[in-house]
């Protein structure tokens, strides 16, 4: 069992990583919540079918009273209307201020469940139980919650730290190959922004090896979580340092929004965003071109990504409405070298256009 502390100004908690930990969740939560408050599991139907019984059995054996609340599955349901509907379900289910929300699922369930916990009765308990690669590596740790508006991704949200994050790598075995791969791009991201060893090991690892090697997979998850824990512990509310976690997200989020969240999985859009950001960095002489080439090659080695057909004008328009844009100034996270990035605010539109042309060309290859 790996325990990684996350020490934010709000409160400290742990991300606990262990194969099969879902079946022991009850005993762990009993230690955390001595009074055994009512637990409300927010999840989606596919995750409930696969992992709901395991979790419910464990919680029941520990003496917890539980209710399951399903939300619609998919990024397009990451909206305020979904939070409102879930809040009504909590109220109907008798949830009071002592209730604890267990967000069981991928990044969408984690973001929506986390936001629900943060606003229901002005804040109830929260435990994140991520079941996808992207959520385990990134979304479940750090307290960022949010929903989308038509204008862009995560434009309405809160910072709300969980009381515990339970990460069971066993839940990844049933993921479709495309979803597993999309999540692993978040590990590459962590390598670029602050862990050269992680990046180097990943760029040398085939996708088949990555999927089969449970020990290496658990190490990859732990290293990614450690990096994020260090960053959010130092900068809980994205004042400055935490912005480095947005590497690949500026253009990535624009690609998602421009295609109505139906063409790319989140990790796939971030993958193209990382390549684009690295291309911008090289074109601006912010980093050697070899850095861009390593990021591009490592990202594309695991298989073909969905084609980029979005026009540059659309991407720039969406970036201007992104929450990372301030007073019309674009903020990009650019690599100086593998393992080091910086936030740059002088990226011209021409550099963005050149990077878009680069990834459109690469996606046709």
MARTOR-516287 format. One record per residue (C-alpha): y, z, x; residue in one letter. Coordinates in steps of 0.1 Angstrom, whole numbers, padded with zeros to 4 digits, always signed. Layout:
YZXa/...
This chain:
+0000+0000+0000x/+0034-0010+0013x/+0064+0010+0002x/+0098-0005+0009x/+0129+0017+0001x/+0160+0001-0015x/+0189+0025-0010x/+0218+0014-0031x/+0250+0033-0041x/+0237+0035-0077x/+0204+0052-0067x/+0175+0047-0044x/+0141+0034-0054x/+0110+0017-0040x/+0094-0017-0041x/+0056-0009-0039x/+0033-0038-0029x/-0004-0037-0032x/-0032-0060-0043x/-0045-0048-0077x/-0017-0023-0082x/-0012-0034-0118x/-0044-0016-0128x/-0030+0016-0113x/+0005+0013-0127x/-0001+0042-0151x/-0008+0068-0124x/+0022+0056-0104x/+0046+0057-0134x/+0032+0092-0143x/+0045+0104-0110x/+0079+0088-0116x/+0083+0098-0152x/+0069+0133-0156x/+0080+0135-0192x/+0061+0103-0202x/+0089+0085-0221x/+0080+0057-0244x/+0075+0024-0226x/+0086-0010-0239x/+0070-0039-0222x/+0092-0070-0223x/+0072-0101-0215x/+0063-0137-0225x/+0031-0148-0242x/+0013-0164-0212x/+0018-0133-0190x/+0008-0110-0219x/-0025-0129-0224x/-0033-0128-0187x/-0021-0094-0175x/-0011-0074-0207x/-0045-0058-0212x/-0047-0047-0175x/-0013-0030-0177x/-0018-0015-0212x/-0051+0000-0202x/-0037+0016-0172x/-0007+0030-0191x/-0028+0043-0219x/-0052+0061-0195x/-0021+0078-0180x/-0011+0090-0215x/+0019+0068-0221x/+0029+0054-0255x/+0037+0017-0252x/+0049-0012-0273x/+0049-0049-0263x/+0079-0070-0271x/+0076-0107-0265x/+0104-0131-0257x/+0103-0169-0258x/+0090-0184-0226x/+0113-0207-0205x/+0147-0208-0187x/+0164-0223-0218x/+0158-0189-0236x/+0177-0170-0209x/+0206-0165-0233x/+0226-0137-0248x/+0210-0145-0282x/+0176-0135-0266x/+0190-0102-0254x/+0204-0095-0288x/+0171-0103-0305x/+0151-0081-0280x/+0176-0052-0286x/+0169-0055-0323x/+0132-0053-0316x/+0137-0022-0295x/+0156-0005-0323x/+0130-0014-0348x/+0104-0001-0324x/+0121+0033-0323x/+0136+0030-0288x/+0161+0057-0280x/+0180+0066-0248x/+0149+0080-0232x/+0131+0047-0235x/+0120+0027-0204x/+0119-0011-0203x/+0091-0026-0183x/+0100-0062-0174x/+0066-0079-0169x/+0067-0116-0159x/+0087-0140-0138x/+0124-0143-0130x/+0134-0150-0166x/+0116-0120-0180x/+0130-0099-0152x/+0166-0110-0156x/+0166-0108-0194x/+0146-0075-0195x/+0168-0060-0168x/+0200-0070-0187x/+0185-0056-0219x/+0178-0023-0203x/+0213-0022-0188x/+0231-0026-0222x/+0208-0011-0247x/+0223+0022-0258x/+0245+0018-0226x/+0216+0019-0203x/+0179+0030-0205x/+0152+0032-0178x/+0139+0000-0161x/+0108-0009-0141x/+0104-0044-0128x/+0068-0057-0126x/+0072-0093-0113x/+0042-0117-0117x/+0055-0149-0101x/+0062-0156-0064x/+0099-0161-0069x/+0103-0129-0088x/+0082-0109-0063x/+0100-0122-0033x/+0135-0121-0048x/+0145-0117-0084x/+0129-0083-0091x/+0146-0065-0062x/+0183-0058-0061x/+0194-0051-0096x/+0210-0084-0106x/+0205-0093-0142x/+0219-0122-0161x/+0217-0149-0187x/+0230-0185-0187x/+0259-0202-0205x/+0260-0239-0212x/+0285-0242-0183x/+0261-0227-0158x/+0235-0203-0146x/+0238-0165-0147x/+0274-0165-0157x/+0269-0134-0179x/+0251-0104-0164x/+0251-0069-0149x/+0242-0051-0118x/+0215-0026-0129x/+0190-0012-0104x/+0155-0005-0116x/+0138+0028-0110x/+0107+0011-0095x/+0094-0023-0086x/+0057-0028-0087x/+0045-0059-0069x/+0008-0070-0073x/+0000-0102-0053x/-0032-0105-0073x/-0011-0118-0102x/-0002-0149-0082x/-0038-0162-0081x/-0036-0177-0115x/-0002-0194-0111x/-0002-0232-0112x/+0002-0248-0078x/+0037-0262-0086x/+0050-0227-0097x/+0035-0210-0067x/+0050-0235-0043x/+0084-0233-0060x/+0084-0196-0055x/+0076-0198-0018x/+0108-0217-0011x/+0125-0183-0016x/+0105-0170+0014x/+0117-0200+0034x/+0152-0190+0023x/+0147-0155+0035x/+0136-0168+0069x/+0167-0190+0073x/+0192-0163+0063x/+0177-0134+0084x/+0141-0136+0096x/+0134-0162+0122x/+0098-0151+0126x/+0091-0155+0089x/+0106-0190+0089x/+0087-0200+0120x/+0053-0188+0106x/+0060-0205+0073x/+0070-0239+0089x/+0037-0239+0108x/+0016-0230+0078x/+0001-0255+0054x/+0003-0249+0017x/-0034-0246+0014x/-0035-0219+0041x/-0006-0201+0025x/-0024-0200-0009x/-0057-0188+0004x/-0047-0163+0031x/-0041-0131+0011x/-0031-0111+0041x/-0005-0136+0052x/+0008-0139+0016x/+0012-0101+0013x/+0030-0100+0046x/+0053-0129+0035x/+0061-0110+0003x/+0068-0078+0022x/+0090-0094+0048x/+0110-0112+0021x/+0114-0079+0001x/+0124-0060+0033x/+0151-0085+0040x/+0165-0084+0005x/+0163-0046+0005x/+0184-0044+0037x/+0210-0067+0023x/+0214-0051-0012x/+0213-0016+0003x/+0244-0026+0024x/+0261-0046-0004x/+0249-0037-0039x/+0274-0058-0059x/+0278-0090-0039x/+0311-0080-0022x/+0304-0100+0009x/+0272-0096+0028x/+0250-0100-0003x/+0264-0135-0007x/+0240-0147+0020x/+0212-0144-0005x/+0228-0174-0023x/+0217-0198+0004x/+0207-0230-0014x/+0218-0217-0048x/+0253-0234-0050x/+0239-0269-0054x/+0206-0256-0066x/+0221-0240-0097x/+0242-0272-0104x/+0210-0293-0103x/+0193-0270-0128x/+0223-0269-0152x/+0228-0307-0149x/+0192-0313-0160x/+0193-0286-0188x/+0168-0265-0169x/+0140-0289-0177x/+0136-0311-0146x/+0134-0285-0118x/+0118-0252-0115x/+0143-0227-0101x/+0127-0227-0066x/+0126-0265-0065x/+0163-0267-0072x/+0170-0241-0045x/+0148-0261-0021x/+0170-0291-0026x/+0200-0268-0023x/+0189-0254+0010x/+0184-0289+0024x/+0218-0299+0011x/+0235-0268+0025x/+0219-0274+0059x/+0230-0310+0058x/+0266-0299+0051x/+0264-0274+0080x/+0252-0301+0104x/+0279-0326+0092x/+0306-0300+0097x/+0292-0292+0132x/+0286-0256+0119x/+0251-0258+0133x/+0230-0282+0155x/+0214-0311+0136x/+0181-0298+0147x/+0186-0268+0123x/+0191-0291+0094x/+0160-0311+0104x/+0138-0279+0106x/+0150-0267+0072x/+0144-0302+0057x/+0110-0306+0072x/+0098-0271+0065x/+0109-0275+0029x/+0093-0309+0023x/+0060-0302+0041x/+0044-0284+0011x/+0046-0314-0013x/+0069-0337-0032x/+0097-0322-0051x/+0111-0336-0084x/+0135-0364-0077x/+0172-0358-0075x/+0190-0383-0098x/+0221-0362-0108x/+0254-0378-0099x/+0276-0361-0074x/+0306-0359-0098x/+0285-0339-0122x/+0274-0315-0094x/+0309-0309-0082x/+0321-0302-0117x/+0294-0276-0122x/+0300-0260-0088x/+0337-0256-0099x/+0325-0235-0128x/+0300-0215-0107x/+0307-0178-0104x/+0307-0182-0066x/+0338-0205-0068x/+0371-0186-0066x/+0405-0201-0073x/+0389-0235-0070x/+0376-0228-0035x/+0339-0236-0030x/+0319-0209-0012x/+0288-0222+0005x/+0262-0202+0025x/+0256-0223+0056x/+0231-0218+0085x/+0244-0213+0121x/+0209-0211+0133x/+0175-0202+0119x/+0178-0165+0110x/+0216-0165+0107x/+0239-0178+0080x/+0276-0173+0071x/+0297-0177+0039x/+0320-0207+0044x/+0349-0215+0020x/+0363-0247+0035x/+0336-0272+0025x/+0353-0304+0014x/+0341-0325-0015x/+0333-0353+0008x/+0307-0331+0026x/+0291-0322-0007x/+0290-0359-0017x/+0273-0368+0016x/+0248-0340+0012x/+0240-0352-0024x/+0234-0387-0011x/+0211-0372+0016x/+0189-0353-0009x/+0189-0382-0034x/+0176-0404-0005x/+0150-0378+0006x/+0137-0374-0029x/+0129-0411-0031x/+0109-0409+0001x/
